[in-house]
Amino acid sequence: MRNYQVAVFLVCLMQIGCKSISYFNTPNDVLETKAMLYMQNGSKKEGNITVLFETGHTAKEFIEFTSNNLKEKIPIDSIRCYQIKNNFYYPRILDYELNGSENLLFVKRLSNDSSLIHLFELYVRNPANSASPETYYYFLSFPKQDSTRPINIASKKIMPNFDEKMSTLVEDCPQLAYKVKTKAKGYFLPQISFGNTRKTEILLRIINEYNSCR
């Protein structure tokens, strides 16, 4: 009887060990997680996505996608976005540290799909010895701008003097531009900014009003 129990225990351990590991740490550190992949040509695929841009294990020219037990490498420039649950993640070229470097990374879209101005969020997990375990960066994409290179909201194109610079960017919506220019409550973002929630509330308020103005 004892030998039988030991055998069952070992089989259970083997089964656990053979189970595929999946996780979602950030949009750029994902392993075998169920997702929907939307392609630039309008097609879509359902399966498990792997993006290891933060780990350095894969080049940033492709992601891995497993569908119907077939694993393939998919070039980034053929991908519109990927979806996990209700969130959509888009490949964008970012200068998130404001040092002139260009980084191809996936960002979470916070604005509506049909929005004229888009707000994106980049979530980065910092090293364990860092003062902050995680960092959030935010980016705006405006009409008639290269959509693959959104603007860091901390850049000189937005800060300082948010009231002057943002009002110019939305000047084709005069009522909104006036609210931003005069620092109306809920329409101004100071250089020493609020927390992430308040920051996104202000930016999305401006974006939604700009959409309604058209």
QUIQUI-V234145 format. One record per residue. RES is the residue in one letter. PHI is phi as a letter, one per 20 degrees, with the letter a starting at -180 (* if undefined). Layout:
# QUIQUI-V234145
RES;PHI  RES;PHI
This chain:
# QUIQUI-V234145
M;*  R;f  N;f  Y;f  Q;f  V;f  A;f  V;f  F;f  L;f  V;f  C;f  L;f  M;f  Q;f  I;f  G;f  C;e  K;f  S;f  I;e  S;c  Y;b  F;c  N;e  T;b  P;f  N;d  D;b  V;c  L;c  E;l  T;d  K;f  A;b  M;d  L;d  Y;d  M;e  Q;f  N;e  G;n  S;e  K;b  K;c  E;d  G;r  N;d  I;d  T;c  V;c  L;c  F;f  E;e  T;e  G;n  H;e  T;c  A;f  K;e  E;e  F;b  I;c  E;d  F;c  T;d  S;b  N;l  N;m  L;d  K;e  E;c  K;e  I;d  P;f  I;f  D;f  S;e  I;d  R;e  C;a  Y;c  Q;c  I;c  K;l  N;d  N;d  F;d  Y;c  Y;d  P;f  R;b  I;e  L;c  D;d  Y;e  E;e  L;l  N;d  G;n  S;e  E;d  N;c  L;e  L;b  F;e  V;c  K;e  R;e  L;e  S;e  N;f  D;g  S;e  S;f  L;e  I;d  H;d  L;d  F;c  E;c  L;d  Y;d  V;c  R;e  N;e  P;g  A;g  N;e  S;f  A;f  S;c  P;f  E;b  T;c  Y;d  Y;c  Y;c  F;c  L;d  S;c  F;d  P;g  K;m  Q;d  D;f  S;f  T;e  R;c  P;f  I;e  N;f  I;f  A;e  S;f  K;f  K;f  I;c  M;c  P;f  N;l  F;g  D;f  E;f  K;f  M;f  S;f  T;f  L;f  V;d  E;f  D;f  C;c  P;g  Q;f  L;f  A;g  Y;f  K;f  V;f  K;f  T;e  K;l  A;g  K;g  G;n  Y;c  F;c  L;d  P;f  Q;f  I;e  S;e  F;f  G;f  N;g  T;f  R;f  K;f  T;f  E;g  I;f  L;f  L;f  R;f  I;f  I;f  N;f  E;f  Y;f  N;f  S;f  C;f  R;f
